[in-house]
């Protein structure tokens, strides 16, 4: 199971179109991993529905902050590796640091991810 970590809010000004583009980039990387035999996951896929259900009014509010990154941290604990994509992102960089601290593999390019067993 590989966590795809990339920018979500960074550099977007919380513009919904740009947020969506960032999610799409992560999902495209995840699809490639899936087609290569891996089980890819994104924190956004799990956190965003919870954030909405909990009544968040937008990125960065108290409800968003309560759920968004904590879900990714919990998800990472169950992953074997991280694929870091995209540009600057404090959250994605935190996932990479946590993965490395936990002895997990970290990849920065899809071509570096070994084939699934």
Backbone as XML, in Angstrom:
<?xml version="1.0"?>
<chain id="A" units="angstrom">
  <residue number="1" name="UNK">
    <atom name="N" x="0.865" y="-1.166" z="0.000"/>
    <atom name="CA" x="0.000" y="0.000" z="0.000"/>
    <atom name="C" x="0.910" y="1.227" z="0.000"/>
  </residue>
  <residue number="2" name="UNK">
    <atom name="N" x="0.688" y="2.101" z="-0.949"/>
    <atom name="CA" x="1.529" y="3.284" z="-1.127"/>
    <atom name="C" x="0.685" y="4.545" z="-0.991"/>
  </residue>
  <residue number="3" name="UNK">
    <atom name="N" x="1.107" y="5.420" z="-0.084"/>
    <atom name="CA" x="0.453" y="6.714" z="0.088"/>
    <atom name="C" x="0.999" y="7.676" z="-0.953"/>
  </residue>
  <residue number="4" name="UNK">
    <atom name="N" x="0.124" y="8.257" z="-1.737"/>
    <atom name="CA" x="0.517" y="9.300" z="-2.682"/>
    <atom name="C" x="0.364" y="10.624" z="-1.944"/>
  </residue>
  <residue number="5" name="UNK">
    <atom name="N" x="1.478" y="11.322" z="-1.767"/>
    <atom name="CA" x="1.490" y="12.581" z="-1.022"/>
    <atom name="C" x="1.947" y="13.706" z="-1.939"/>
  </residue>
  <residue number="6" name="UNK">
    <atom name="N" x="1.136" y="14.727" z="-2.019"/>
    <atom name="CA" x="1.471" y="15.887" z="-2.834"/>
    <atom name="C" x="0.765" y="17.102" z="-2.288"/>
  </residue>
  <residue number="7" name="UNK">
    <atom name="N" x="0.981" y="18.236" z="-2.916"/>
    <atom name="CA" x="0.322" y="19.448" z="-2.437"/>
    <atom name="C" x="-1.191" y="19.363" z="-2.593"/>
  </residue>
  <residue number="8" name="UNK">
    <atom name="N" x="-1.892" y="19.829" z="-1.592"/>
    <atom name="CA" x="-3.346" y="19.988" z="-1.689"/>
    <atom name="C" x="-3.661" y="21.482" z="-1.682"/>
  </residue>
  <residue number="9" name="UNK">
    <atom name="N" x="-3.321" y="22.176" z="-0.613"/>
    <atom name="CA" x="-3.642" y="23.603" z="-0.495"/>
    <atom name="C" x="-2.500" y="24.508" z="-0.940"/>
  </residue>
  <residue number="10" name="UNK">
    <atom name="N" x="-1.288" y="24.045" z="-0.844"/>
    <atom name="CA" x="-0.106" y="24.886" z="-1.091"/>
    <atom name="C" x="-0.187" y="25.619" z="-2.422"/>
  </residue>
  <residue number="11" name="UNK">
    <atom name="N" x="-0.044" y="26.925" z="-2.332"/>
    <atom name="CA" x="-0.013" y="27.754" z="-3.526"/>
    <atom name="C" x="-1.334" y="27.928" z="-4.252"/>
  </residue>
  <residue number="12" name="UNK">
    <atom name="N" x="-2.427" y="27.472" z="-3.665"/>
    <atom name="CA" x="-3.722" y="27.546" z="-4.342"/>
    <atom name="C" x="-4.563" y="28.736" z="-3.909"/>
  </residue>
  <residue number="13" name="UNK">
    <atom name="N" x="-4.237" y="29.331" z="-2.762"/>
    <atom name="CA" x="-5.130" y="30.348" z="-2.213"/>
    <atom name="C" x="-6.500" y="29.761" z="-1.900"/>
  </residue>
  <residue number="14" name="UNK">
    <atom name="N" x="-6.532" y="28.431" z="-1.742"/>
    <atom name="CA" x="-7.759" y="27.672" z="-1.481"/>
    <atom name="C" x="-8.781" y="27.798" z="-2.607"/>
  </residue>
  <residue number="15" name="UNK">
    <atom name="N" x="-8.326" y="28.107" z="-3.816"/>
    <atom name="CA" x="-9.195" y="28.148" z="-4.994"/>
    <atom name="C" x="-9.677" y="26.727" z="-5.286"/>
  </residue>
  <residue number="16" name="UNK">
    <atom name="N" x="-10.996" y="26.521" z="-5.325"/>
    <atom name="CA" x="-11.528" y="25.164" z="-5.534"/>
    <atom name="C" x="-11.037" y="24.497" z="-6.815"/>
  </residue>
  <residue number="17" name="UNK">
    <atom name="N" x="-10.834" y="25.259" z="-7.864"/>
    <atom name="CA" x="-10.351" y="24.682" z="-9.125"/>
    <atom name="C" x="-8.931" y="24.158" z="-8.939"/>
  </residue>
  <residue number="18" name="UNK">
    <atom name="N" x="-8.093" y="24.939" z="-8.275"/>
    <atom name="CA" x="-6.707" y="24.516" z="-8.053"/>
    <atom name="C" x="-6.631" y="23.365" z="-7.052"/>
  </residue>
  <residue number="19" name="UNK">
    <atom name="N" x="-7.464" y="23.388" z="-6.029"/>
    <atom name="CA" x="-7.516" y="22.266" z="-5.091"/>
    <atom name="C" x="-7.888" y="20.989" z="-5.839"/>
  </residue>
  <residue number="20" name="UNK">
    <atom name="N" x="-8.883" y="21.104" z="-6.707"/>
    <atom name="CA" x="-9.314" y="19.953" z="-7.508"/>
    <atom name="C" x="-8.209" y="19.446" z="-8.422"/>
  </residue>
  <residue number="21" name="UNK">
    <atom name="N" x="-7.448" y="20.362" z="-8.993"/>
    <atom name="CA" x="-6.334" y="19.965" z="-9.865"/>
    <atom name="C" x="-5.274" y="19.206" z="-9.070"/>
  </residue>
  <residue number="22" name="UNK">
    <atom name="N" x="-5.029" y="19.620" z="-7.848"/>
    <atom name="CA" x="-4.058" y="18.913" z="-7.013"/>
    <atom name="C" x="-4.537" y="17.511" z="-6.658"/>
  </residue>
  <residue number="23" name="UNK">
    <atom name="N" x="-5.811" y="17.379" z="-6.343"/>
    <atom name="CA" x="-6.377" y="16.054" z="-6.061"/>
    <atom name="C" x="-6.290" y="15.187" z="-7.313"/>
  </residue>
  <residue number="24" name="UNK">
    <atom name="N" x="-6.595" y="15.778" z="-8.454"/>
    <atom name="CA" x="-6.521" y="15.028" z="-9.721"/>
    <atom name="C" x="-5.102" y="14.522" z="-9.975"/>
  </residue>
  <residue number="25" name="UNK">
    <atom name="N" x="-4.098" y="15.332" z="-9.721"/>
    <atom name="CA" x="-2.711" y="14.905" z="-9.919"/>
    <atom name="C" x="-2.377" y="13.717" z="-9.018"/>
  </residue>
  <residue number="26" name="UNK">
    <atom name="N" x="-2.822" y="13.759" z="-7.772"/>
    <atom name="CA" x="-2.576" y="12.632" z="-6.878"/>
    <atom name="C" x="-3.316" y="11.388" z="-7.348"/>
  </residue>
  <residue number="27" name="UNK">
    <atom name="N" x="-4.564" y="11.577" z="-7.804"/>
    <atom name="CA" x="-5.342" y="10.442" z="-8.284"/>
    <atom name="C" x="-4.747" y="9.839" z="-9.552"/>
  </residue>
  <residue number="28" name="UNK">
    <atom name="N" x="-4.182" y="10.672" z="-10.417"/>
    <atom name="CA" x="-3.543" y="10.153" z="-11.629"/>
    <atom name="C" x="-2.321" y="9.311" z="-11.274"/>
  </residue>
  <residue number="29" name="UNK">
    <atom name="N" x="-1.529" y="9.770" z="-10.313"/>
    <atom name="CA" x="-0.386" y="8.976" z="-9.858"/>
    <atom name="C" x="-0.868" y="7.674" z="-9.219"/>
  </residue>
  <residue number="30" name="UNK">
    <atom name="N" x="-1.936" y="7.773" z="-8.441"/>
    <atom name="CA" x="-2.493" y="6.582" z="-7.796"/>
    <atom name="C" x="-2.991" y="5.579" z="-8.836"/>
  </residue>
  <residue number="31" name="UNK">
    <atom name="N" x="-3.596" y="6.054" z="-9.893"/>
    <atom name="CA" x="-4.072" y="5.155" z="-10.941"/>
    <atom name="C" x="-2.911" y="4.415" z="-11.595"/>
  </residue>
  <residue number="32" name="UNK">
    <atom name="N" x="-1.832" y="5.118" z="-11.850"/>
    <atom name="CA" x="-0.649" y="4.466" z="-12.421"/>
    <atom name="C" x="-0.133" y="3.379" z="-11.476"/>
  </residue>
  <residue number="33" name="UNK">
    <atom name="N" x="-0.057" y="3.697" z="-10.189"/>
    <atom name="CA" x="0.375" y="2.698" z="-9.210"/>
    <atom name="C" x="-0.559" y="1.497" z="-9.201"/>
  </residue>
  <residue number="34" name="UNK">
    <atom name="N" x="-1.847" y="1.757" z="-9.246"/>
    <atom name="CA" x="-2.826" y="0.667" z="-9.257"/>
    <atom name="C" x="-2.621" y="-0.231" z="-10.467"/>
  </residue>
  <residue number="35" name="UNK">
    <atom name="N" x="-2.457" y="0.391" z="-11.617"/>
    <atom name="CA" x="-2.265" y="-0.391" z="-12.849"/>
    <atom name="C" x="-0.951" y="-1.162" z="-12.829"/>
  </residue>
  <residue number="36" name="UNK">
    <atom name="N" x="-0.019" y="-0.746" z="-11.977"/>
    <atom name="CA" x="1.242" y="-1.468" z="-11.808"/>
    <atom name="C" x="1.147" y="-2.526" z="-10.703"/>
  </residue>
  <residue number="37" name="UNK">
    <atom name="N" x="-0.044" y="-2.722" z="-10.163"/>
    <atom name="CA" x="-0.273" y="-3.790" z="-9.193"/>
    <atom name="C" x="-0.225" y="-3.400" z="-7.734"/>
  </residue>
  <residue number="38" name="UNK">
    <atom name="N" x="-0.074" y="-2.120" z="-7.447"/>
    <atom name="CA" x="-0.020" y="-1.644" z="-6.062"/>
    <atom name="C" x="-1.416" y="-1.248" z="-5.576"/>
  </residue>
  <residue number="39" name="UNK">
    <atom name="N" x="-1.553" y="-1.085" z="-4.277"/>
    <atom name="CA" x="-2.761" y="-0.511" z="-3.681"/>
    <atom name="C" x="-2.422" y="0.918" z="-3.282"/>
  </residue>
  <residue number="40" name="UNK">
    <atom name="N" x="-2.799" y="1.902" z="-4.116"/>
    <atom name="CA" x="-2.499" y="3.300" z="-3.802"/>
    <atom name="C" x="-3.614" y="3.926" z="-2.974"/>
  </residue>
  <residue number="41" name="UNK">
    <atom name="N" x="-3.212" y="4.867" z="-2.127"/>
    <atom name="CA" x="-4.185" y="5.601" z="-1.318"/>
    <atom name="C" x="-3.753" y="7.065" z="-1.235"/>
  </residue>
  <residue number="42" name="UNK">
    <atom name="N" x="-4.728" y="7.930" z="-1.024"/>
    <atom name="CA" x="-4.440" y="9.334" z="-0.742"/>
    <atom name="C" x="-5.173" y="9.714" z="0.533"/>
  </residue>
  <residue number="43" name="UNK">
    <atom name="N" x="-4.541" y="10.559" z="1.314"/>
    <atom name="CA" x="-5.205" y="11.055" z="2.509"/>
    <atom name="C" x="-6.453" y="11.843" z="2.160"/>
  </residue>
  <residue number="44" name="UNK">
    <atom name="N" x="-6.407" y="12.550" z="1.020"/>
    <atom name="CA" x="-7.553" y="13.364" z="0.591"/>
    <atom name="C" x="-8.789" y="12.502" z="0.362"/>
  </residue>
  <residue number="45" name="UNK">
    <atom name="N" x="-8.594" y="11.308" z="-0.201"/>
    <atom name="CA" x="-9.734" y="10.437" z="-0.492"/>
    <atom name="C" x="-10.468" y="10.028" z="0.777"/>
  </residue>
  <residue number="46" name="UNK">
    <atom name="N" x="-9.731" y="9.921" z="1.860"/>
    <atom name="CA" x="-10.359" y="9.549" z="3.124"/>
    <atom name="C" x="-10.794" y="10.759" z="3.934"/>
  </residue>
  <residue number="47" name="UNK">
    <atom name="N" x="-9.965" y="11.792" z="3.944"/>
    <atom name="CA" x="-10.221" y="12.934" z="4.826"/>
    <atom name="C" x="-11.300" y="13.875" z="4.302"/>
  </residue>
  <residue number="48" name="UNK">
    <atom name="N" x="-11.291" y="14.175" z="3.016"/>
    <atom name="CA" x="-12.222" y="15.193" z="2.511"/>
    <atom name="C" x="-13.698" y="14.838" z="2.726"/>
  </residue>
  <residue number="49" name="UNK">
    <atom name="N" x="-14.123" y="13.593" z="2.514"/>
    <atom name="CA" x="-15.534" y="13.287" z="2.833"/>
    <atom name="C" x="-15.850" y="13.451" z="4.316"/>
  </residue>
  <residue number="50" name="UNK">
    <atom name="N" x="-14.890" y="13.108" z="5.182"/>
    <atom name="CA" x="-15.118" y="13.285" z="6.624"/>
    <atom name="C" x="-15.198" y="14.761" z="6.988"/>
  </residue>
  <residue number="51" name="UNK">
    <atom name="N" x="-14.309" y="15.559" z="6.394"/>
    <atom name="CA" x="-14.293" y="17.002" z="6.636"/>
    <atom name="C" x="-15.642" y="17.612" z="6.248"/>
  </residue>
  <residue number="52" name="UNK">
    <atom name="N" x="-16.140" y="17.215" z="5.088"/>
    <atom name="CA" x="-17.436" y="17.731" z="4.626"/>
    <atom name="C" x="-18.571" y="17.282" z="5.547"/>
  </residue>
  <residue number="53" name="UNK">
    <atom name="N" x="-18.570" y="15.997" z="5.900"/>
    <atom name="CA" x="-19.626" y="15.463" z="6.755"/>
    <atom name="C" x="-19.619" y="16.118" z="8.135"/>
  </residue>
  <residue number="54" name="UNK">
    <atom name="N" x="-18.416" y="16.460" z="8.612"/>
    <atom name="CA" x="-18.297" y="17.080" z="9.933"/>
    <atom name="C" x="-18.701" y="18.545" z="9.934"/>
  </residue>
  <residue number="55" name="UNK">
    <atom name="N" x="-18.984" y="19.108" z="8.750"/>
    <atom name="CA" x="-19.494" y="20.476" z="8.692"/>
    <atom name="C" x="-18.464" y="21.549" z="8.431"/>
  </residue>
  <residue number="56" name="UNK">
    <atom name="N" x="-17.326" y="21.189" z="7.889"/>
    <atom name="CA" x="-16.320" y="22.200" z="7.561"/>
    <atom name="C" x="-16.898" y="23.226" z="6.597"/>
  </residue>
  <residue number="57" name="UNK">
    <atom name="N" x="-16.519" y="24.473" z="6.794"/>
    <atom name="CA" x="-16.952" y="25.533" z="5.883"/>
    <atom name="C" x="-15.889" y="25.839" z="4.838"/>
  </residue>
  <residue number="58" name="UNK">
    <atom name="N" x="-14.701" y="25.198" z="4.974"/>
    <atom name="CA" x="-13.654" y="25.392" z="3.983"/>
    <atom name="C" x="-12.300" y="25.017" z="4.518"/>
  </residue>
  <residue number="59" name="UNK">
    <atom name="N" x="-11.335" y="24.862" z="3.613"/>
    <atom name="CA" x="-9.990" y="24.494" z="4.027"/>
    <atom name="C" x="-9.431" y="25.465" z="5.067"/>
  </residue>
  <residue number="60" name="UNK">
    <atom name="N" x="-8.849" y="24.888" z="6.107"/>
    <atom name="CA" x="-8.218" y="25.699" z="7.135"/>
    <atom name="C" x="-9.099" y="26.049" z="8.317"/>
  </residue>
  <residue number="61" name="UNK">
    <atom name="N" x="-10.394" y="25.715" z="8.245"/>
    <atom name="CA" x="-11.206" y="25.990" z="9.431"/>
    <atom name="C" x="-10.925" y="24.925" z="10.497"/>
  </residue>
  <residue number="62" name="UNK">
    <atom name="N" x="-11.508" y="25.104" z="11.663"/>
    <atom name="CA" x="-11.204" y="24.220" z="12.791"/>
    <atom name="C" x="-11.561" y="22.768" z="12.490"/>
  </residue>
  <residue number="63" name="UNK">
    <atom name="N" x="-12.673" y="22.534" z="11.823"/>
    <atom name="CA" x="-13.089" y="21.168" z="11.496"/>
    <atom name="C" x="-12.099" y="20.544" z="10.514"/>
  </residue>
  <residue number="64" name="UNK">
    <atom name="N" x="-11.714" y="21.294" z="9.504"/>
    <atom name="CA" x="-10.731" y="20.818" z="8.531"/>
    <atom name="C" x="-9.441" y="20.437" z="9.242"/>
  </residue>
  <residue number="65" name="UNK">
    <atom name="N" x="-8.943" y="21.325" z="10.093"/>
    <atom name="CA" x="-7.680" y="21.083" z="10.793"/>
    <atom name="C" x="-7.767" y="19.906" z="11.753"/>
  </residue>
  <residue number="66" name="UNK">
    <atom name="N" x="-8.930" y="19.680" z="12.323"/>
    <atom name="CA" x="-9.130" y="18.553" z="13.237"/>
    <atom name="C" x="-8.956" y="17.222" z="12.516"/>
  </residue>
  <residue number="67" name="UNK">
    <atom name="N" x="-9.328" y="17.169" z="11.247"/>
    <atom name="CA" x="-9.445" y="15.893" z="10.531"/>
    <atom name="C" x="-8.386" y="15.687" z="9.452"/>
  </residue>
  <residue number="68" name="UNK">
    <atom name="N" x="-8.090" y="16.697" z="8.651"/>
    <atom name="CA" x="-7.350" y="16.509" z="7.400"/>
    <atom name="C" x="-5.979" y="15.849" z="7.589"/>
  </residue>
  <residue number="69" name="UNK">
    <atom name="N" x="-5.069" y="16.484" z="8.284"/>
    <atom name="CA" x="-3.732" y="15.895" z="8.451"/>
    <atom name="C" x="-3.714" y="14.705" z="9.400"/>
  </residue>
  <residue number="70" name="UNK">
    <atom name="N" x="-4.509" y="14.709" z="10.474"/>
    <atom name="CA" x="-4.519" y="13.516" z="11.327"/>
    <atom name="C" x="-4.929" y="12.231" z="10.582"/>
  </residue>
  <residue number="71" name="UNK">
    <atom name="N" x="-5.848" y="12.340" z="9.639"/>
    <atom name="CA" x="-6.214" y="11.159" z="8.848"/>
    <atom name="C" x="-5.017" y="10.673" z="8.042"/>
  </residue>
  <residue number="72" name="UNK">
    <atom name="N" x="-4.289" y="11.593" z="7.434"/>
    <atom name="CA" x="-3.125" y="11.214" z="6.634"/>
    <atom name="C" x="-2.063" y="10.546" z="7.498"/>
  </residue>
  <residue number="73" name="UNK">
    <atom name="N" x="-1.852" y="11.051" z="8.698"/>
    <atom name="CA" x="-0.862" y="10.456" z="9.601"/>
    <atom name="C" x="-1.274" y="9.033" z="9.969"/>
  </residue>
  <residue number="74" name="UNK">
    <atom name="N" x="-2.540" y="8.839" z="10.292"/>
    <atom name="CA" x="-3.013" y="7.496" z="10.634"/>
    <atom name="C" x="-2.924" y="6.557" z="9.436"/>
  </residue>
  <residue number="75" name="UNK">
    <atom name="N" x="-3.242" y="7.064" z="8.261"/>
    <atom name="CA" x="-3.166" y="6.253" z="7.053"/>
    <atom name="C" x="-1.718" y="5.860" z="6.768"/>
  </residue>
  <residue number="76" name="UNK">
    <atom name="N" x="-0.814" y="6.802" z="6.892"/>
    <atom name="CA" x="0.597" y="6.525" z="6.644"/>
    <atom name="C" x="1.110" y="5.393" z="7.527"/>
  </residue>
  <residue number="77" name="UNK">
    <atom name="N" x="0.641" y="5.323" z="8.749"/>
    <atom name="CA" x="1.089" y="4.278" z="9.671"/>
    <atom name="C" x="0.796" y="2.884" z="9.120"/>
  </residue>
  <residue number="78" name="UNK">
    <atom name="N" x="-0.165" y="2.777" z="8.237"/>
    <atom name="CA" x="-0.561" y="1.478" z="7.687"/>
    <atom name="C" x="-0.004" y="1.225" z="6.288"/>
  </residue>
  <residue number="79" name="UNK">
    <atom name="N" x="0.690" y="2.212" z="5.748"/>
    <atom name="CA" x="1.247" y="2.094" z="4.396"/>
    <atom name="C" x="2.661" y="1.533" z="4.442"/>
  </residue>
  <residue number="80" name="UNK">
    <atom name="N" x="3.066" y="0.969" z="3.300"/>
    <atom name="CA" x="4.410" y="0.426" z="3.162"/>
    <atom name="C" x="5.390" y="1.462" z="2.624"/>
  </residue>
  <residue number="81" name="UNK">
    <atom name="N" x="4.866" y="2.451" z="1.911"/>
    <atom name="CA" x="5.730" y="3.416" z="1.233"/>
    <atom name="C" x="4.955" y="4.685" z="0.952"/>
  </residue>
  <residue number="82" name="UNK">
    <atom name="N" x="5.705" y="5.714" z="0.528"/>
    <atom name="CA" x="5.126" y="6.994" z="0.122"/>
    <atom name="C" x="5.677" y="7.349" z="-1.250"/>
  </residue>
  <residue number="83" name="UNK">
    <atom name="N" x="4.799" y="7.836" z="-2.106"/>
    <atom name="CA" x="5.199" y="8.453" z="-3.369"/>
    <atom name="C" x="4.933" y="9.937" z="-3.217"/>
  </residue>
  <residue number="84" name="UNK">
    <atom name="N" x="5.989" y="10.735" z="-3.235"/>
    <atom name="CA" x="5.869" y="12.197" z="-3.093"/>
    <atom name="C" x="5.837" y="12.801" z="-4.487"/>
  </residue>
  <residue number="85" name="UNK">
    <atom name="N" x="4.759" y="13.518" z="-4.792"/>
    <atom name="CA" x="4.618" y="14.145" z="-6.098"/>
    <atom name="C" x="4.429" y="15.647" z="-5.935"/>
  </residue>
  <residue number="86" name="UNK">
    <atom name="N" x="4.564" y="16.370" z="-7.043"/>
    <atom name="CA" x="4.212" y="17.779" z="-7.087"/>
    <atom name="C" x="5.218" y="18.702" z="-6.436"/>
  </residue>
  <residue number="87" name="UNK">
    <atom name="N" x="4.769" y="19.926" z="-6.269"/>
    <atom name="CA" x="5.615" y="20.992" z="-5.766"/>
    <atom name="C" x="5.617" y="21.103" z="-4.257"/>
  </residue>
  <residue number="88" name="UNK">
    <atom name="N" x="5.948" y="22.297" z="-3.777"/>
    <atom name="CA" x="6.066" y="22.521" z="-2.335"/>
    <atom name="C" x="4.784" y="22.180" z="-1.583"/>
  </residue>
  <residue number="89" name="UNK">
    <atom name="N" x="4.962" y="21.515" z="-0.447"/>
    <atom name="CA" x="3.826" y="21.163" z="0.403"/>
    <atom name="C" x="4.339" y="20.769" z="1.778"/>
  </residue>
  <residue number="90" name="UNK">
    <atom name="N" x="3.999" y="21.559" z="2.765"/>
    <atom name="CA" x="4.403" y="21.250" z="4.135"/>
    <atom name="C" x="3.817" y="19.913" z="4.579"/>
  </residue>
  <residue number="91" name="UNK">
    <atom name="N" x="2.551" y="19.671" z="4.261"/>
    <atom name="CA" x="1.898" y="18.425" z="4.667"/>
    <atom name="C" x="2.515" y="17.206" z="4.008"/>
  </residue>
  <residue number="92" name="UNK">
    <atom name="N" x="2.755" y="17.287" z="2.695"/>
    <atom name="CA" x="3.366" y="16.149" z="1.993"/>
    <atom name="C" x="4.786" y="15.917" z="2.495"/>
  </residue>
  <residue number="93" name="UNK">
    <atom name="N" x="5.516" y="16.988" z="2.746"/>
    <atom name="CA" x="6.864" y="16.841" z="3.287"/>
    <atom name="C" x="6.840" y="16.205" z="4.674"/>
  </residue>
  <residue number="94" name="UNK">
    <atom name="N" x="5.812" y="16.522" z="5.452"/>
    <atom name="CA" x="5.681" y="15.899" z="6.772"/>
    <atom name="C" x="5.431" y="14.400" z="6.632"/>
  </residue>
  <residue number="95" name="UNK">
    <atom name="N" x="4.634" y="13.997" z="5.641"/>
    <atom name="CA" x="4.388" y="12.570" z="5.409"/>
    <atom name="C" x="5.691" y="11.858" z="5.031"/>
  </residue>
  <residue number="96" name="UNK">
    <atom name="N" x="6.509" y="12.510" z="4.208"/>
    <atom name="CA" x="7.796" y="11.939" z="3.808"/>
    <atom name="C" x="8.708" y="11.785" z="5.028"/>
  </residue>
  <residue number="97" name="UNK">
    <atom name="N" x="8.775" y="12.807" z="5.853"/>
    <atom name="CA" x="9.626" y="12.743" z="7.046"/>
    <atom name="C" x="9.168" y="11.636" z="7.992"/>
  </residue>
  <residue number="98" name="UNK">
    <atom name="N" x="7.860" y="11.530" z="8.191"/>
    <atom name="CA" x="7.330" y="10.473" z="9.060"/>
    <atom name="C" x="7.604" y="9.093" z="8.471"/>
  </residue>
  <residue number="99" name="UNK">
    <atom name="N" x="7.460" y="8.961" z="7.158"/>
    <atom name="CA" x="7.732" y="7.681" z="6.502"/>
    <atom name="C" x="9.192" y="7.289" z="6.688"/>
  </residue>
  <residue number="100" name="UNK">
    <atom name="N" x="10.081" y="8.229" z="6.450"/>
    <atom name="CA" x="11.513" y="7.936" z="6.599"/>
    <atom name="C" x="11.851" y="7.583" z="8.049"/>
  </residue>
  <residue number="101" name="UNK">
    <atom name="N" x="11.276" y="8.313" z="8.991"/>
    <atom name="CA" x="11.514" y="8.029" z="10.402"/>
    <atom name="C" x="11.015" y="6.637" z="10.783"/>
  </residue>
  <residue number="102" name="UNK">
    <atom name="N" x="9.984" y="6.183" z="10.098"/>
    <atom name="CA" x="9.432" y="4.857" z="10.360"/>
    <atom name="C" x="10.048" y="3.756" z="9.519"/>
  </residue>
  <residue number="103" name="UNK">
    <atom name="N" x="11.084" y="4.083" z="8.761"/>
    <atom name="CA" x="11.764" y="3.079" z="7.960"/>
    <atom name="C" x="11.030" y="2.665" z="6.702"/>
  </residue>
  <residue number="104" name="UNK">
    <atom name="N" x="10.083" y="3.473" z="6.280"/>
    <atom name="CA" x="9.312" y="3.156" z="5.072"/>
    <atom name="C" x="10.048" y="3.679" z="3.833"/>
  </residue>
  <residue number="105" name="UNK">
    <atom name="N" x="9.768" y="3.068" z="2.704"/>
    <atom name="CA" x="10.342" y="3.531" z="1.444"/>
    <atom name="C" x="9.679" y="4.827" z="1.018"/>
  </residue>
  <residue number="106" name="UNK">
    <atom name="N" x="10.466" y="5.723" z="0.442"/>
    <atom name="CA" x="9.957" y="6.983" z="-0.094"/>
    <atom name="C" x="10.438" y="7.098" z="-1.532"/>
  </residue>
  <residue number="107" name="UNK">
    <atom name="N" x="9.507" y="7.360" z="-2.434"/>
    <atom name="CA" x="9.814" y="7.521" z="-3.847"/>
    <atom name="C" x="9.415" y="8.927" z="-4.276"/>
  </residue>
  <residue number="108" name="UNK">
    <atom name="N" x="10.180" y="9.493" z="-5.190"/>
    <atom name="CA" x="9.874" y="10.838" z="-5.688"/>
    <atom name="C" x="9.547" y="10.836" z="-7.171"/>
  </residue>
  <residue number="109" name="UNK">
    <atom name="N" x="9.502" y="9.644" z="-7.760"/>
    <atom name="CA" x="9.149" y="9.512" z="-9.169"/>
    <atom name="C" x="8.511" y="8.161" z="-9.388"/>
  </residue>
  <residue number="110" name="UNK">
    <atom name="N" x="7.454" y="8.123" z="-10.158"/>
    <atom name="CA" x="6.770" y="6.850" z="-10.424"/>
    <atom name="C" x="7.706" y="5.785" z="-10.979"/>
  </residue>
  <residue number="111" name="UNK">
    <atom name="N" x="8.676" y="6.199" z="-11.800"/>
    <atom name="CA" x="9.571" y="5.211" z="-12.413"/>
    <atom name="C" x="10.463" y="4.514" z="-11.371"/>
  </residue>
  <residue number="112" name="UNK">
    <atom name="N" x="10.603" y="5.099" z="-10.205"/>
    <atom name="CA" x="11.443" y="4.511" z="-9.164"/>
    <atom name="C" x="10.703" y="3.486" z="-8.294"/>
  </residue>
  <residue number="113" name="UNK">
    <atom name="N" x="9.381" y="3.428" z="-8.422"/>
    <atom name="CA" x="8.594" y="2.500" z="-7.614"/>
    <atom name="C" x="8.771" y="1.101" z="-8.198"/>
  </residue>
  <residue number="114" name="UNK">
    <atom name="N" x="9.248" y="0.157" z="-7.383"/>
    <atom name="CA" x="9.452" y="-1.202" z="-7.900"/>
    <atom name="C" x="8.122" y="-1.868" z="-8.234"/>
  </residue>
  <residue number="115" name="UNK">
    <atom name="N" x="8.169" y="-2.859" z="-9.100"/>
    <atom name="CA" x="6.925" y="-3.578" z="-9.438"/>
    <atom name="C" x="6.318" y="-4.229" z="-8.193"/>
  </residue>
  <residue number="116" name="UNK">
    <atom name="N" x="5.005" y="-4.350" z="-8.204"/>
    <atom name="CA" x="4.319" y="-5.017" z="-7.112"/>
    <atom name="C" x="4.688" y="-6.497" z="-7.121"/>
  </residue>
  <residue number="117" name="UNK">
    <atom name="N" x="4.706" y="-7.085" z="-5.973"/>
    <atom name="CA" x="5.028" y="-8.521" z="-5.884"/>
    <atom name="C" x="3.830" y="-9.367" z="-6.134"/>
  </residue>
</chain>
